[in-house]
Amino acid sequence: MKPPDGTRPDPSRLPERHSGPTAYDRQWTRQLRGALASAAVLLAALLLIDWAATTLTPWRGALWLVLAAMLFLMLCPPRVAAGTGWLETRFLLRTRRVRTDLLVSVRCSDGIAQRLVLRDALGARVELDPRVLVANPELWHRLDEDAHRAQTAGALLCGRTVLDRLGRRVERETALAVFRVSGLEDP
């Protein structure tokens, strides 16, 4: 998709990944440790059960290792980072990056796992769990600031209501966290 004026941004003028301060998902390391722990517990349980039943062989051990690795891959969270003009998600083998100052659409796909889908004028697409933005107000602030810039420039064609709804959710969760820390929350 092209911006409304019909021109296509010059890729050589894209913002550097490290230009300005970068915000990261603060809960990523905890979630990664949880995925590793789950896979390790599964592997240990399967090996222990097989060993106790005296049916453990190298092939069965390899099978249990593969199952544990598959569980880890399923549970491994993407690393989300954002800076001025960009947001990226990093999985084990791929990185997806979108220009947030050139957003053209923001959708929220409902279902079992809710996903926020961001598309920019260069055709890039990023999907992420909205809970990451709710739990990390710095990431949300970067996205919202650039989305306002894209809307002012006329690039953001659809998705402002999705962002406004998400913004209210971020503000509510942030206020509740402040109340919890200060002891003002009702028991």
C-alpha positions as a Markdown table, in Angstrom:
| # | Residue | x | y | z |
|---|---|---|---|---|
| 1 | Met | 0.0 | 0.0 | 0.0 |
| 2 | Lys | 1.2 | 3.5 | -0.8 |
| 3 | Pro | 0.7 | 6.6 | 1.3 |
| 4 | Pro | -2.2 | 8.8 | 0.4 |
| 5 | Asp | 0.0 | 11.2 | -1.7 |
| 6 | Gly | 0.9 | 8.2 | -4.0 |
| 7 | Thr | 4.6 | 8.2 | -3.2 |
| 8 | Arg | 6.5 | 5.3 | -1.7 |
| 9 | Pro | 8.9 | 6.1 | 1.2 |
| 10 | Asp | 12.5 | 5.6 | 0.4 |
| 11 | Pro | 13.7 | 2.5 | 2.2 |
| 12 | Ser | 17.2 | 4.0 | 2.7 |
| 13 | Arg | 15.6 | 6.7 | 4.8 |
| 14 | Leu | 14.0 | 4.3 | 7.3 |
| 15 | Pro | 14.9 | 5.0 | 10.9 |
| 16 | Glu | 17.7 | 3.0 | 12.4 |
| 17 | Arg | 16.8 | 0.3 | 14.8 |
| 18 | His | 18.8 | 2.0 | 17.5 |
| 19 | Ser | 17.9 | 5.6 | 16.8 |
| 20 | Gly | 16.7 | 7.1 | 20.0 |
| 21 | Pro | 15.7 | 5.2 | 23.2 |
| 22 | Thr | 14.3 | 1.7 | 22.7 |
| 23 | Ala | 11.5 | 0.2 | 24.9 |
| 24 | Tyr | 11.4 | -3.6 | 25.5 |
| 25 | Asp | 8.9 | -6.1 | 26.8 |
| 26 | Arg | 9.9 | -6.2 | 30.5 |
| 27 | Gln | 8.2 | -9.6 | 31.1 |
| 28 | Trp | 9.9 | -11.4 | 28.2 |
| 29 | Thr | 12.7 | -13.0 | 30.2 |
| 30 | Arg | 10.2 | -14.3 | 32.8 |
| 31 | Gln | 8.1 | -15.8 | 30.1 |
| 32 | Leu | 11.1 | -17.3 | 28.4 |
| 33 | Arg | 12.2 | -18.9 | 31.7 |
| 34 | Gly | 8.7 | -20.3 | 32.1 |
| 35 | Ala | 8.8 | -21.8 | 28.6 |
| 36 | Leu | 12.3 | -23.4 | 29.3 |
| 37 | Ala | 11.1 | -24.6 | 32.7 |
| 38 | Ser | 8.0 | -26.2 | 31.3 |
| 39 | Ala | 10.0 | -28.0 | 28.6 |
| 40 | Ala | 12.6 | -29.2 | 31.1 |
| 41 | Val | 9.9 | -30.5 | 33.5 |
| 42 | Leu | 8.2 | -32.4 | 30.7 |
| 43 | Leu | 11.5 | -33.9 | 29.6 |
| 44 | Ala | 12.5 | -34.9 | 33.1 |
| 45 | Ala | 9.1 | -36.4 | 33.8 |
| 46 | Leu | 9.1 | -38.4 | 30.6 |
| 47 | Leu | 12.6 | -39.7 | 31.1 |
| 48 | Leu | 12.0 | -40.5 | 34.7 |
| 49 | Ile | 8.8 | -42.4 | 33.9 |
| 50 | Asp | 10.5 | -44.3 | 31.1 |
| 51 | Trp | 13.5 | -45.1 | 33.3 |
| 52 | Ala | 11.3 | -46.3 | 36.1 |
| 53 | Ala | 9.5 | -48.6 | 33.7 |
| 54 | Thr | 12.9 | -49.8 | 32.4 |
| 55 | Thr | 11.8 | -49.0 | 28.8 |
| 56 | Leu | 14.2 | -46.1 | 28.3 |
| 57 | Thr | 16.2 | -46.4 | 25.1 |
| 58 | Pro | 18.3 | -43.9 | 23.1 |
| 59 | Trp | 15.5 | -43.6 | 20.5 |
| 60 | Arg | 12.8 | -43.0 | 23.2 |
| 61 | Gly | 15.1 | -40.5 | 24.9 |
| 62 | Ala | 15.5 | -38.7 | 21.6 |
| 63 | Leu | 11.7 | -38.7 | 21.1 |
| 64 | Trp | 11.2 | -37.2 | 24.5 |
| 65 | Leu | 13.8 | -34.6 | 23.8 |
| 66 | Val | 12.0 | -33.7 | 20.5 |
| 67 | Leu | 8.7 | -33.4 | 22.3 |
| 68 | Ala | 10.2 | -31.1 | 25.0 |
| 69 | Ala | 11.7 | -29.0 | 22.2 |
| 70 | Met | 8.4 | -28.7 | 20.5 |
| 71 | Leu | 6.7 | -27.6 | 23.7 |
| 72 | Phe | 9.4 | -25.0 | 24.2 |
| 73 | Leu | 8.9 | -23.7 | 20.6 |
| 74 | Met | 5.1 | -23.4 | 21.2 |
| 75 | Leu | 5.6 | -21.6 | 24.5 |
| 76 | Cys | 8.5 | -19.4 | 23.5 |
| 77 | Pro | 7.3 | -15.7 | 23.5 |
| 78 | Pro | 8.4 | -13.3 | 20.8 |
| 79 | Arg | 10.6 | -10.4 | 22.0 |
| 80 | Val | 8.9 | -7.1 | 21.4 |
| 81 | Ala | 10.8 | -3.8 | 21.1 |
| 82 | Ala | 9.8 | -0.4 | 19.9 |
| 83 | Gly | 11.6 | 2.8 | 19.1 |
| 84 | Thr | 10.8 | 6.1 | 17.5 |
| 85 | Gly | 9.1 | 5.2 | 14.2 |
| 86 | Trp | 9.3 | 1.4 | 14.5 |
| 87 | Leu | 8.1 | -1.7 | 16.3 |
| 88 | Glu | 9.5 | -5.2 | 15.9 |
| 89 | Thr | 8.8 | -8.7 | 17.1 |
| 90 | Arg | 11.6 | -11.2 | 17.3 |
| 91 | Phe | 11.0 | -14.9 | 17.2 |
| 92 | Leu | 13.7 | -17.6 | 17.3 |
| 93 | Leu | 14.3 | -17.6 | 13.6 |
| 94 | Arg | 12.6 | -14.5 | 12.2 |
| 95 | Thr | 12.2 | -10.8 | 13.0 |
| 96 | Arg | 9.3 | -8.7 | 11.8 |
| 97 | Arg | 9.4 | -5.0 | 11.8 |
| 98 | Val | 6.8 | -2.4 | 11.0 |
| 99 | Arg | 7.1 | 1.4 | 10.6 |
| 100 | Thr | 4.7 | 2.8 | 13.2 |
| 101 | Asp | 4.9 | 6.3 | 11.8 |
| 102 | Leu | 3.7 | 4.9 | 8.5 |
| 103 | Leu | 0.8 | 2.7 | 9.8 |
| 104 | Val | -2.1 | 2.3 | 7.4 |
| 105 | Ser | -4.2 | -0.2 | 9.4 |
| 106 | Val | -4.5 | -1.7 | 12.9 |
| 107 | Arg | -6.8 | -4.6 | 13.4 |
| 108 | Cys | -7.6 | -6.7 | 16.4 |
| 109 | Ser | -8.3 | -10.3 | 15.5 |
| 110 | Asp | -10.5 | -12.0 | 18.1 |
| 111 | Gly | -10.5 | -15.7 | 18.9 |
| 112 | Ile | -8.8 | -18.0 | 21.3 |
| 113 | Ala | -5.6 | -15.9 | 21.2 |
| 114 | Gln | -6.3 | -12.2 | 20.6 |
| 115 | Arg | -3.8 | -10.6 | 18.2 |
| 116 | Leu | -3.1 | -7.0 | 17.2 |
| 117 | Val | -2.2 | -6.8 | 13.5 |
| 118 | Leu | -0.2 | -3.7 | 12.4 |
| 119 | Arg | 0.4 | -2.9 | 8.7 |
| 120 | Asp | 2.5 | -0.1 | 7.3 |
| 121 | Ala | 2.7 | 1.7 | 4.0 |
| 122 | Leu | 5.7 | -0.3 | 3.0 |
| 123 | Gly | 3.7 | -3.6 | 3.2 |
| 124 | Ala | 5.3 | -4.8 | 6.4 |
| 125 | Arg | 3.0 | -6.6 | 8.9 |
| 126 | Val | 3.5 | -7.4 | 12.6 |
| 127 | Glu | 1.3 | -9.4 | 14.9 |
| 128 | Leu | 1.5 | -9.3 | 18.6 |
| 129 | Asp | -0.5 | -10.0 | 21.7 |
| 130 | Pro | -2.2 | -6.8 | 23.0 |
| 131 | Arg | -1.4 | -7.9 | 26.6 |
| 132 | Val | 2.3 | -7.1 | 25.8 |
| 133 | Leu | 1.3 | -3.5 | 25.3 |
| 134 | Val | -1.0 | -3.5 | 28.3 |
| 135 | Ala | 1.8 | -4.8 | 30.5 |
| 136 | Asn | 4.4 | -2.4 | 29.1 |
| 137 | Pro | 3.2 | 1.2 | 29.0 |
| 138 | Glu | 6.5 | 2.3 | 27.4 |
| 139 | Leu | 5.8 | 0.1 | 24.3 |
| 140 | Trp | 2.3 | 1.4 | 24.2 |
| 141 | His | 3.4 | 5.0 | 24.4 |
| 142 | Arg | 5.8 | 4.6 | 21.4 |
| 143 | Leu | 3.1 | 2.9 | 19.3 |
| 144 | Asp | 0.4 | 5.4 | 20.2 |
| 145 | Glu | 2.6 | 8.4 | 19.6 |
| 146 | Asp | 3.6 | 7.2 | 16.1 |
| 147 | Ala | 0.0 | 6.1 | 15.3 |
| 148 | His | -1.1 | 9.7 | 16.0 |
| 149 | Arg | 1.6 | 10.9 | 13.7 |
| 150 | Ala | 0.5 | 8.5 | 11.0 |
| 151 | Gln | -3.1 | 9.6 | 11.4 |
| 152 | Thr | -2.2 | 13.3 | 11.2 |
| 153 | Ala | -0.3 | 12.6 | 8.0 |
| 154 | Gly | -3.3 | 10.7 | 6.6 |
| 155 | Ala | -1.7 | 7.3 | 6.4 |
| 156 | Leu | -3.7 | 5.5 | 9.1 |
| 157 | Leu | -6.8 | 4.6 | 7.3 |
| 158 | Cys | -8.4 | 2.2 | 9.7 |
| 159 | Gly | -7.8 | 1.1 | 13.3 |
| 160 | Arg | -8.0 | 4.3 | 15.4 |
| 161 | Thr | -10.9 | 2.9 | 17.4 |
| 162 | Val | -8.9 | -0.3 | 18.1 |
| 163 | Leu | -6.0 | 1.8 | 19.4 |
| 164 | Asp | -8.3 | 4.0 | 21.5 |
| 165 | Arg | -9.9 | 1.0 | 23.1 |
| 166 | Leu | -6.4 | -0.5 | 23.8 |
| 167 | Gly | -5.3 | 2.9 | 25.2 |
| 168 | Arg | -8.1 | 2.9 | 27.7 |
| 169 | Arg | -7.2 | -0.6 | 28.7 |
| 170 | Val | -3.5 | 0.4 | 29.2 |
| 171 | Glu | -4.5 | 3.4 | 31.3 |
| 172 | Arg | -6.9 | 1.3 | 33.4 |
| 173 | Glu | -4.3 | -1.4 | 34.1 |
| 174 | Thr | -1.6 | 1.2 | 34.8 |
| 175 | Ala | -3.9 | 3.0 | 37.3 |
| 176 | Leu | -4.7 | -0.3 | 39.0 |
| 177 | Ala | -1.0 | -1.1 | 39.3 |
| 178 | Val | -0.4 | 2.3 | 40.9 |
| 179 | Phe | -3.2 | 1.7 | 43.4 |
| 180 | Arg | -1.9 | -1.8 | 44.2 |
| 181 | Val | 1.6 | -0.4 | 44.9 |
| 182 | Ser | 0.4 | 2.5 | 46.9 |
| 183 | Gly | -2.0 | 0.3 | 49.0 |
| 184 | Leu | -5.1 | 2.2 | 47.9 |
| 185 | Glu | -6.8 | -0.8 | 46.2 |
| 186 | Asp | -9.7 | -2.4 | 48.0 |
| 187 | Pro | -9.0 | -5.9 | 49.2 |
